[in-house]
Amino acid sequence: MQAQGTPIEVRMESLLPERLDAVLQVEQRAYEHPWNRTHFLDALEAGYQAQLLWADQTLLGYFVAMKGVDEVHLLNITVDPVYQRQGWARILLEALAIWGRSQAAQWAWLEVRVGNVRAMQVYESCGFRTMGRRKDYYPAGGGQREDALVMCLKL
């Protein structure tokens, strides 16, 4: 990205297979248990919404979501660790909400690791509320599992 104070072009674009290598690099930097190429390709094949957030030629983050009857379900949202704590997750969540409303969705749902306090704080600050808990939802180190909180936002 450019030097601080220099204007940059920030844009959203749909994930296309030729951009997948950049996405996988961010995914692997961001998570202990990242999605792999097959996860992303399966999501694209299923017609899920996958949007990338760029600043000039730098991939800041992305989200993958699926549409239900009157809801959208956030499957993956990631901001490159280099650019975290700069407000980019809020922009991605707003883009998710805009897309959800355009699909006539009434609700946005997501799961978050119980140990990911920072993400929960971001979701709560954007209006998401905890609705429940999924036991042993996520893989964790050493063959263990980690619970997820289920969160919801009224669109």
Salt bridges, closest charged atoms under 4 A:
GLU13 OE1 - ARG11 NE 3.73
GLU13 OE2 - ARG19 NE 2.96
ASP21 OD1 - ARG37 NH2 2.39
GLU32 OE2 - HIS33 NE2 3.75
ASP80 OD2 - ARG29 NH2 2.51
GLU94 OE2 - ARG101 NH1 3.90
GLU111 OE1 - HIS73 NE2 2.80
GLU111 OE2 - ARG134 NE 3.08
GLU146 OE1 - ARG113 NH1 2.90
ASP147 OD2 - ARG133 NE 2.87
ASP147 OD2 - LYS135 NZ 3.94
